[in-house]
Amino acid sequence: MKMSHRFFISAGTLAIRIAFLSAAFVPVTGQAQTSGAATWTPPKATYSPPRTPWGDPDLQGVWDYQSRIPMQRPAQFKDKPTLTEAELAQLAKTPPNQDSCGVGTRQDVACTPEQLADIGAYNEFWNNRNFLADNRTSLIVDPPDGRFPPMMPEAQKRQAEIQKTIGTFDRQRYDSWEDFPTVTRCIAEHTPNGPQGYNSGTLITQSPGWIVMFRERLDTRIIPLDKRPHIDDHIRQWNGDSRGWFEGNTLVVETTNFTDKQIIGGGAGSTIPTGIPFGNIRLIERWVPVGAKRMNYYATITDAKTWTKPWTFMLPWERDNTYQLYEYACHEANIGILNSLRGERLLEQKAAEAAAKGALANDQTSGGLIGATEAAIRSKLGEPKAVDYNGARWTYETADGVFVLYLFFAEGKVKIATPNDLPLNAVKRR
């Protein structure tokens, strides 16, 4: 099963995907969750939006929220919360998924083999980019360093166990259709929404006591505004149980009762790091109108069993009534899942045949390493750059420093290689 290299670029790149979430954490000693972000409120806005006939702030219309800003601040911007206009202009010169030999690789465009190998999931000319003006270096606004707070020790163990089973953001192990994230299965997009590269429009409509958000990708959120109690804690939903109200001009929505069976595995709209169950999360969302065509959307995530304190990100929303919402024709029987499962079975068969012969598969890509022992990997690739998760994950770099290869072990053999289509001659030996 071939997968695009584009999704394995290092976490320092400012890109529309939030691909570096799964590597965002550092071990910490046990701490109780502290106050601060739990009562965090957005800056006050001076703009006063028009009112509905029944007196609520009128937020109706189509809104979009494409962004190139990463969820957490890259290390090179440690003490730099914002970019200058010149730096932002430089960043804008390189669109995400830009082919190195042109905007899109067409029949009459001459490209080198290296450039052809660098083509992303979609050629850029298929995309309709409308990035909102934003010169921040992270979407996270609290903690002030723009980084995720540390994880609780038990949460780190839970995440490591999940990752040993299903893999990482970049590459999951597909034992069945249940190993795919809900957006891939066409069940639900993640809440809260992060930036999306396409199908990112949201139509807001209002009526007395209710607000409805028609999300172009899969979901419609119907939210009562009377502060009624949440449903019974034993009743769980893919996108939780939402209750809303207005505080002045700000729409506030509290969501609980997320299903604990939804394990985030990535995706364009993913905001929660890989391997975090949703069940314990309490989400507070705030839509703050700051202009006739702009709202600032804040999401505060609290889970005392996972993070040492709550954290908040802000994503600008922009009104665009020329945006055409499309039917997101997604269904669980789509061929992507079928092909991924078929590819997984073929990889397992190849690995089993090679293991039976006592050798690595005759495959000079990283997928051929599946089933290999630790000794065979050392003989083939040399010593790993890093070993973590109690020896379950080995990390190798490529000679050009662009990609990272992760090998996940269970019972002394490689179970997952991510990416699985990396040429082995590109791996840097140590």
Summary of the structure (lengths in Angstrom):
residues: 430
radius of gyration: 22.6
end to end distance: 28.0
largest distance: 75.9
contacts: 1293
relative contact order: 0.17
helix: 19%
strand: 24%
